[in-house]
Amino acid sequence: MQVRRLPVDPGTAAWDAILPARADYPVLDTKITADWLVIGAGFAGLSAARRLRQLHPSARIVVLEANRVATGPAGRNSGFMIDLPHDLSSKDYGGALDRDAAQTAENRFAIKFAAGAVLDYEMHPEAQVLSGKINAAATEKGHQHNADYAVHLTAMNEPFEIYDAAQMRDITGTSYYQSGLFTPGTAMLQPAQYIRGLAAGLARNSIEIYENSPVTSLTKGWTVATPKGSVNAPKVILAVNGHAESFGRFQGRLMHVFTYASMTRVLTDDEQRKLGGASVWGITPADPLGTTVRKINGVGGARLIIRNRFTLDSNMEVSKRRVASVGGDHDRAFTARFPMLDTVGMEYRWGGRLCLSRNNVPAFGEQEEGLFAACCQNGLGTAKGTLHGILAADLASGHQSDMLTQVISQDPPAKMPPKPFTWLGANAVMRWGEWRAGAEM
C-alpha cells in the first residue's frame, strides 16, 4: 500500500531551533530486518520504543522518522504534560466524573514514565519540570469557567488553589488576568529537549533511529519502503497521529486540526526587569479556545510564547500565508498582555498538527496481525501520546494490564460527516468559540 501523504510542518520548530546544534541520525539507505519497527519518533513512537526495550532487552528495534527528530508535531506543542481532564471541546475542560478520574490516572502514569526517562537518560533538567500549571482568566466569564472547573475538581477530590489578580500579576508580570486556578500535577516540558533526550537515550540503548526517512509504502509481511531503503519486521507500531489516514487506517474518522504559536526573541535583562514576575511560568486559558502563554528562561534564553487559533485542514497542510496571518492575532494577544514590552518582536512562528476524533477516543489497537496503531491523541500529544505508545508496545508484546484493558475497550473513532460538512461545521464552531472567548483570546 502506498502512503498517500507525507508530513508537512509549517514554519520553524522553535523549540528545537533555540537548542544547540546536534549530530544527525542517519538516513535509512539500505535494506534491513528488525524484530520491531516503530514508525514515528514523537511522544508515542519513542515511548513505544522505550517500552519495547524494557520488555525485549535483546531485540532489534528500529524507529523511522519522516523528518528531523524533534521538528515535527512533538517539538511544536506548548509543552504542557497535563494530568487532569483537558477536553478542548468542553467549556471548562471537564467531562463525566468517572471517565475524568480514569483519564487522570492514565495521564499521571504517562508523566511518571516520562520522568523516569528523564532520569534514566540524564536529560537536561529543563526537559521536564513537575511544576503544575495555571488556568488564567482575563474576564469574569473566564473566572466563572475556572469556578465551574473547581467544582468539578472538588468532586474528583483533586487539589487546587485559586489565585487573585494580585497573585497573577506577581507571577506573570502583567495586570491582564483577573484570577487563576493552579493545579499541581502538570509537568512542563521543553518539548524538543525532551524528545531529543529521549531519542538520544534510546540510541545509547541500542535502538536504531533513522530520521529524514519517510515511509512511502507499507506491505503486509511487514515491509516498509523509504526513499532509499526498506525495513522488514514481523511487528510494526504506527505512531503517526493523524497520518494514520495516510497509511489507509481510520479513513473518514479523524479530524486534522492545526494550532499556531509564536515565540519572541530573547528578552534583554532590562526587558525582563520591566516585565517582572516569576522567571518561568506557564498558563493555559480559562476558555479552551483562548490564548496559552509561557515564559521560559533556560538554554534558549528568556522568551515568551503565545499560542492561539485553531483551523481544521483535512489535507493536513497550511500555507505560509496562513501562519503569517495568524501571527497577527498572536501579536495582538501579546501586546494586550505585555504593553511594557512594546519593542519585543517575534523571532519564530509555526503551526502544529493535532488529531481529534469526534467521540474523543484514540485510534488505537491491532489493525491487522502484527500492525498496531497508537494514534489520534485528541490534542494531548505529550501525555496521551506517551501513554498510547507504552500501551501499544504492551499490546503487541502480549503484556496485559488494567490500563491497557481500559484503553482498548473504548469505542473506535466515530465516522465523520462528509468532508465539506466537517470542514464547514468544525471551522464555524471554532471561529464562534474564539469569538465568544473574547479577551481570553
C-alpha positions in Angstrom: 0.0 0.0 0.0 1.4 3.4 -1.0 1.4 6.0 1.7 -0.8 8.8 0.5 0.8 11.9 2.1 4.0 12.8 3.8 4.1 15.2 6.8 4.4 18.9 6.1 5.0 21.2 9.1 4.7 24.9 8.5 7.2 27.4 10.0 10.3 26.8 12.1 10.1 24.4 15.0 11.3 27.0 17.5 11.7 24.7 20.5 14.4 22.8 18.5 15.9 25.9 16.9 16.8 27.5 20.2 18.7 24.5 21.3 22.4 23.9 20.5 23.1 22.0 17.2 23.2 18.3 17.4 24.6 15.4 15.3 22.1 14.0 12.7 20.7 10.5 12.9 21.4 8.5 9.8 19.0 8.3 6.8 17.9 4.7 6.1 19.7 3.9 2.8 19.8 0.1 2.8 17.5 -2.9 3.3 17.4 -4.2 6.9 15.4 -6.6 9.0 14.3 -6.0 12.6 12.3 -7.6 15.3 10.2 -4.5 15.9 9.6 -1.4 13.7 8.2 1.9 15.1 7.0 4.4 12.6 7.2 7.9 14.0 9.7 9.5 16.5 7.3 11.6 18.5 5.9 11.1 22.0 4.1 7.9 21.1 6.8 6.4 18.9 9.7 7.0 21.2 7.7 5.9 24.2 6.8 2.7 22.4 10.4 2.1 21.6 11.5 2.6 25.2 8.8 0.3 26.4 9.8 -2.4 23.9 13.4 -2.2 25.1 12.2 -2.8 28.6 10.2 -5.8 27.5 12.6 -7.2 25.0 16.2 -6.4 26.1 17.9 -8.1 23.2 15.5 -7.4 20.3 16.5 -5.3 17.3 14.2 -2.3 17.4 14.1 0.3 14.6 12.5 3.7 14.6 11.8 5.6 11.4 11.1 9.4 11.5 9.9 11.2 8.3 11.5 14.5 9.2 14.2 15.5 11.7 13.7 14.3 15.2 12.0 17.0 17.4 11.0 19.2 14.5 7.6 17.6 13.8 4.5 17.9 16.0 6.3 16.6 19.1 8.6 19.6 19.0 5.8 22.1 18.1 3.4 21.8 21.0 3.2 24.2 24.0 4.9 21.7 26.4 2.2 21.1 28.9 2.0 17.5 30.0 -1.3 17.8 31.8 -2.5 15.3 34.3 -6.1 16.4 34.8 -9.0 16.3 32.3 -8.4 18.7 29.5 -11.2 18.3 26.9 -10.8 21.1 24.4 -14.4 20.7 23.3 -15.7 21.4 26.8 -16.4 24.8 28.3 -14.4 24.0 31.4 -12.2 21.1 30.3 -14.2 18.6 32.4 -16.3 15.7 31.4 -18.0 12.7 33.1 -16.6 12.2 36.6 -15.7 8.5 36.3 -14.1 8.9 32.9 -12.1 12.0 34.1 -10.8 10.1 37.1 -9.6 7.3 34.8 -8.0 9.7 32.4 -6.2 11.5 35.2 -4.7 8.1 36.3 -3.7 7.4 32.7 -2.1 10.9 32.3 -0.2 10.5 35.6 1.1 7.1 34.5 2.5 8.8 31.4 4.0 11.7 33.3 5.8 9.2 35.6 7.1 7.2 32.6 8.5 10.4 31.1 10.0 11.4 34.4 11.7 8.0 34.6 13.1 8.5 31.1 14.5 12.0 32.1 16.4 10.3 35.0 17.5 7.2 33.1 18.8 9.1 30.2 20.2 12.0 32.2 18.4 14.7 30.3 18.8 18.4 30.9 16.6 19.5 33.9 14.6 21.8 31.6 13.4 18.8 29.6 10.6 18.1 32.2 9.7 20.1 35.3 7.0 18.9 37.6 5.7 22.4 38.4 2.0 22.4 37.9 0.1 25.0 35.8 -2.4 27.8 36.0 -5.7 28.3 34.2 -5.7 32.0 33.7 -8.9 34.1 33.5 -8.9 37.5 31.8 -12.6 38.1 32.2 -15.5 37.5 34.6 -16.7 34.8 32.1 -13.3 33.1 32.3 -13.3 33.3 36.0 -16.7 31.5 36.0 -15.2 28.8 33.8 -12.5 28.3 36.4 -15.1 28.3 39.2 -17.0 25.6 37.3 -13.9 23.6 36.9 -13.0 24.0 40.6 -16.4 22.4 41.5 -15.5 19.5 39.2 -12.1 19.1 40.7 -13.6 19.1 44.2 -15.9 16.3 43.2 -12.8 14.5 41.9 -11.1 15.1 45.2 -8.2 16.9 43.4 -6.2 19.7 45.0 -6.2 23.3 43.5 -5.7 26.8 44.5 -7.4 30.0 43.3 -5.2 33.0 42.7 -6.5 36.6 42.7 -5.4 39.3 40.3 -2.5 40.4 42.5 -1.1 36.9 42.7 -1.4 36.5 38.9 0.4 39.8 38.4 3.2 38.7 40.8 3.6 35.5 38.7 3.2 36.8 35.1 4.2 40.4 35.5 1.1 41.6 33.7 -2.2 43.0 35.1 -4.2 41.3 32.3 -5.5 38.5 34.3 -8.3 38.7 36.9 -7.7 35.3 38.5 -6.2 31.9 38.0 -6.7 28.3 39.1 -3.5 26.5 39.9 -3.2 22.7 39.9 0.0 21.0 40.9 0.2 17.8 38.8 1.2 19.1 35.3 4.7 18.6 34.1 6.2 21.4 31.9 8.4 20.3 29.1 10.9 21.9 26.8 9.4 19.6 24.2 12.2 19.5 21.7 14.7 19.0 24.5 12.7 16.1 25.9 12.2 14.4 22.5 15.9 14.9 21.7 16.9 13.5 25.1 14.6 10.5 24.8 15.9 9.7 21.3 19.5 10.0 22.4 18.9 7.7 25.4 17.2 5.1 23.2 20.1 5.3 20.7 22.6 4.7 23.5 20.4 1.7 24.4 20.9 0.1 21.0 17.7 1.3 19.4 18.3 2.3 15.8 16.8 5.6 14.8 16.7 6.9 11.3 15.5 10.4 10.5 14.6 12.1 7.2 13.4 8.6 6.3 9.7 8.9 5.5 7.7 5.7 4.8 6.4 5.6 1.3 4.8 2.2 1.3 3.7 -0.4 3.8 3.2 -4.0 2.7 1.9 -7.0 4.6 4.8 -9.1 5.9 5.5 -6.4 7.1 7.9 -4.5 4.8 8.1 -0.7 4.7 9.9 1.2 2.0 11.6 4.6 2.4 13.1 6.7 -0.5 16.5 5.0 -0.1 15.9 1.8 1.9 13.4 -0.6 3.5 12.7 -2.5 6.8 11.2 -5.9 7.2 9.7 -6.6 10.6 7.1 -9.1 11.9 5.5 -6.4 14.2 5.0 -2.7 13.4 3.8 0.1 15.7 2.2 3.0 13.7 2.8 6.2 15.8 2.0 8.9 13.3 -1.1 10.5 14.9 -3.4 11.9 12.2 -1.2 10.5 9.4 -2.8 7.1 10.2 -5.2 8.0 7.4 -2.2 8.5 5.1 -1.5 4.8 5.8 -5.1 3.8 4.9 -6.2 3.5 8.5 -9.2 5.1 10.2 -10.4 6.6 7.0 -13.1 9.3 7.5 -12.8 9.0 11.2 -10.2 11.7 12.1 -10.2 15.4 12.3 -6.9 17.2 11.3 -6.5 20.5 13.2 -3.7 23.0 13.1 -2.9 25.2 16.1 -0.4 28.1 15.9 2.3 29.7 18.1 4.8 32.4 18.1 8.0 32.8 20.2 9.8 36.1 20.9 13.4 36.8 20.5 15.5 36.6 23.7 14.5 39.2 26.2 17.2 41.5 27.5 17.9 41.9 31.2 16.3 45.3 31.1 13.1 43.9 29.4 12.9 41.1 32.0 13.0 43.8 34.7 10.3 45.7 33.0 8.1 42.6 32.8 8.8 41.4 36.4 7.0 38.3 37.7 8.5 34.9 38.0 11.4 33.7 35.9 9.5 30.7 34.5 5.7 30.1 34.3 3.0 28.6 32.1 -0.7 29.3 31.8 -3.5 27.8 29.8 -6.6 29.9 29.1 -9.7 29.5 31.3 -11.6 29.2 28.0 -10.3 26.2 26.0 -10.2 28.4 22.8 -8.3 31.2 24.4 -4.6 32.0 24.5 -1.9 29.9 26.1 1.2 31.8 27.3 4.6 30.6 28.6 7.6 32.3 29.9 10.8 30.3 29.6 14.2 31.0 30.8 16.7 28.3 30.0 19.1 27.0 27.4 17.4 29.1 24.7 17.3 32.3 26.8 14.4 34.1 28.3 11.4 34.2 25.9 7.7 34.4 25.8 5.5 32.1 23.8 1.9 32.8 22.6 -0.4 30.1 21.2 -3.9 30.5 20.0 -6.2 29.9 17.0 -7.3 26.5 15.6 -8.2 25.6 12.0 -9.4 22.3 10.5 -7.4 21.4 7.4 -8.3 17.9 6.1 -5.4 17.9 3.7 -3.0 18.3 6.6 -1.2 21.3 5.2 -1.5 25.0 5.7 0.3 27.8 3.8 3.0 30.2 5.0 0.4 32.9 4.4 -1.9 31.3 7.0 0.9 31.2 9.6 1.7 34.8 8.9 -1.9 35.8 9.1 -2.4 34.1 12.5 0.8 35.7 13.6 -1.1 39.0 13.6 -3.5 37.5 16.2 -0.5 36.5 18.3 0.9 40.0 18.1 -2.4 41.5 19.3 -2.6 39.0 22.1 1.0 39.7 23.1 0.5 43.5 23.1 -2.6 43.3 25.1 -0.9 41.3 27.8 2.6 42.8 27.8 2.4 46.5 26.8 5.6 47.1 28.7 7.4 45.0 26.0 6.3 47.1 23.0 9.7 46.8 21.3 9.9 43.0 21.6 9.1 41.1 18.4 8.6 37.5 17.5 11.5 35.5 16.2 9.7 32.4 15.3 6.2 31.5 14.1 4.9 28.0 13.4 1.9 25.7 13.0 1.5 22.3 14.6 -0.8 19.4 13.7 -3.4 18.0 16.1 -5.6 14.9 15.5 -9.0 14.7 17.1 -11.8 12.1 16.9 -15.5 13.0 17.0 -16.0 10.9 20.2 -12.7 12.0 21.8 -11.1 8.5 21.7 -7.7 7.3 20.3 -7.1 5.5 17.1 -5.5 2.6 19.0 -5.1 -1.2 18.8 -4.2 -4.0 16.4 -5.3 -3.2 12.9 -4.1 -6.4 11.2 -2.0 -9.2 12.5 1.3 -7.6 13.6 0.3 -4.0 12.8 -0.6 -1.8 15.8 -1.8 1.8 16.0 -1.0 4.4 18.7 -2.6 7.5 17.0 -5.1 10.3 17.5 -4.2 11.9 20.8 -7.1 14.5 20.8 -4.9 17.5 21.4 -3.0 16.0 24.3 0.0 14.5 22.5 2.5 14.8 25.3 0.6 12.7 27.9 -1.7 10.7 25.7 1.0 10.1 23.1 3.3 8.8 25.7 0.5 6.6 27.2 -0.6 5.1 23.9 2.9 4.4 22.8 3.6 2.4 26.0 0.3 0.5 25.8 0.8 -0.3 22.1 4.1 -1.9 23.0 2.4 -3.8 25.7 -0.4 -4.9 23.4 2.0 -6.0 20.7 4.1 -7.9 23.3 1.1 -9.7 24.9 1.7 -7.8 28.2 -1.7 -7.3 29.9 -2.7 -4.6 32.3 -5.8 -3.0 33.7 -4.9 0.3 32.0 -4.4 -1.4 28.6 -7.8 -3.1 29.0 -9.4 0.2 29.9 -7.9 2.0 26.8 -8.6 -0.8 24.3 -12.2 -1.2 25.5 -13.1 2.2 24.2 -15.2 2.6 21.1 -13.2 3.2 17.9 -13.2 6.8 16.5 -16.6 7.6 15.2 -17.2 8.3 11.5 -17.1 11.9 10.4 -19.7 13.6 8.2 -18.6 14.1 4.5 -15.6 16.4 4.3 -17.2 19.6 3.1 -19.7 19.4 6.0 -17.0 18.6 8.5 -14.8 21.4 7.3 -17.6 24.0 7.3 -19.1 22.9 10.6 -15.8 22.5 12.6 -14.3 25.7 11.4 -17.5 27.6 12.1 -17.7 26.2 15.6 -14.1 27.1 16.3 -14.5 30.6 14.9 -17.6 31.1 17.1 -15.8 29.7 20.1 -12.8 32.0 19.6 -15.2 35.0 19.2 -17.0 34.1 22.3 -13.7 33.7 24.2 -13.4 37.5 23.9 -10.5 38.8 25.9 -9.4 35.3 26.8 -8.0 35.3 23.3 
